[in-house]
Amino acid sequence: MRNNKGQVFCAIYSSADGFPKESQKSIQRATSSVSDKKASFEFSGIEPGTYALSVFHDENSNGKLGTNWLGIPSEGVGASNDARSHMGPPKFDAAAFQFAGGRISLKITIHYL
């Protein structure tokens, strides 16, 4: 992240439905403060399966992703597998990863467009 301002939102999705913009369609979501330009999340009770993560850096702490008049994010965004947008948000399939159960660690890079 480019600074320690605000908070970071993270959502985990089990399907393309709503990914990455409609967090209410995610199976779990969390918020974290920023420290040393990093944030961390821990999700529990996740069954084995295919998932994708989406994150955004809410620098102004207003609880939503800021965008410009074209709808392009003005705050940092990221997704699992470093899935990037091409004329719109990243696709679930590009961000999808397999979870076999247990514990895994994922590093998500936040991009500022």
C-alpha positions in Angstrom: 0.0 0.0 0.0 1.1 3.5 -0.6 0.3 4.8 2.9 -1.1 3.9 6.3 -4.3 5.9 5.9 -7.8 4.5 6.4 -8.6 0.8 6.3 -8.6 -2.2 4.0 -11.7 -4.2 3.1 -11.4 -7.9 2.1 -14.1 -10.2 0.8 -13.9 -13.9 -0.1 -16.2 -15.2 -2.9 -17.2 -18.8 -3.7 -18.5 -17.9 -7.2 -18.4 -15.3 -9.8 -21.8 -14.0 -8.6 -21.0 -10.5 -7.3 -17.2 -10.7 -7.6 -15.5 -8.3 -6.9 -17.9 -5.4 -6.4 -20.8 -6.8 -4.4 -19.4 -7.7 -1.1 -22.9 -8.7 0.2 -22.6 -11.7 -2.1 -19.3 -12.8 -0.6 -19.2 -15.7 1.9 -17.2 -13.7 4.4 -15.8 -10.2 4.6 -13.5 -8.3 7.0 -11.9 -4.9 7.6 -8.4 -4.2 8.9 -6.4 -1.2 9.9 -3.2 -0.4 8.0 0.2 -0.7 9.7 3.6 -0.4 7.9 1.7 -0.2 4.7 0.2 -3.7 5.2 -3.0 -5.2 6.4 -3.8 -8.8 7.3 -7.0 -10.9 7.5 -7.9 -14.3 8.8 -11.0 -16.2 7.7 -12.3 -19.3 9.5 -14.8 -21.9 8.8 -14.1 -22.0 5.1 -14.9 -25.3 3.4 -12.6 -26.8 0.8 -13.4 -25.4 -2.6 -12.7 -22.7 -5.2 -12.6 -19.1 -4.0 -11.4 -15.6 -5.0 -10.5 -12.7 -2.8 -11.0 -9.0 -3.5 -9.6 -6.1 -1.5 -9.6 -2.4 -1.5 -7.8 0.3 0.4 -10.4 2.7 1.8 -7.9 5.6 2.3 -10.6 8.1 3.3 -12.4 5.7 5.7 -15.8 6.3 4.2 -16.7 2.6 3.9 -16.8 2.5 0.1 -14.4 2.3 -2.9 -13.8 5.8 -4.3 -14.1 6.2 -8.0 -13.6 9.0 -10.5 -16.4 10.2 -12.8 -15.7 7.3 -15.3 -16.1 4.7 -12.5 -12.3 4.0 -12.3 -11.2 3.3 -8.8 -9.4 6.3 -7.2 -8.4 4.1 -4.2 -6.2 1.0 -4.3 -7.7 -2.4 -5.4 -6.4 -5.9 -5.6 -7.5 -9.5 -6.1 -6.1 -13.0 -5.5 -3.7 -14.3 -8.1 -2.9 -10.6 -8.8 -5.9 -10.7 -11.2 -6.0 -7.4 -13.0 -8.8 -5.5 -14.7 -9.1 -5.1 -18.4 -11.8 -2.7 -19.3 -13.7 -3.5 -16.1 -13.1 -5.4 -12.9 -11.1 -8.7 -12.8 -12.9 -11.9 -13.5 -13.6 -14.5 -10.9 -11.8 -17.2 -13.0 -8.6 -15.1 -13.1 -8.6 -14.6 -9.3 -9.8 -18.1 -8.4 -7.7 -20.4 -6.2 -8.2 -23.9 -4.8 -8.5 -24.3 -1.0 -8.0 -27.8 0.2 -8.7 -27.0 3.8 -6.4 -26.2 6.7 -4.4 -23.0 6.5 -3.0 -21.1 3.6 -1.4 -17.7 3.2 -2.1 -15.4 0.3 -0.4 -12.1 -0.5 -2.5 -9.6 -2.4 -0.9 -6.6 -4.1 -2.9 -3.4 -4.0 -2.8 -1.5 -7.3 -3.5 2.3 -7.6 -4.9 3.0 -11.0 
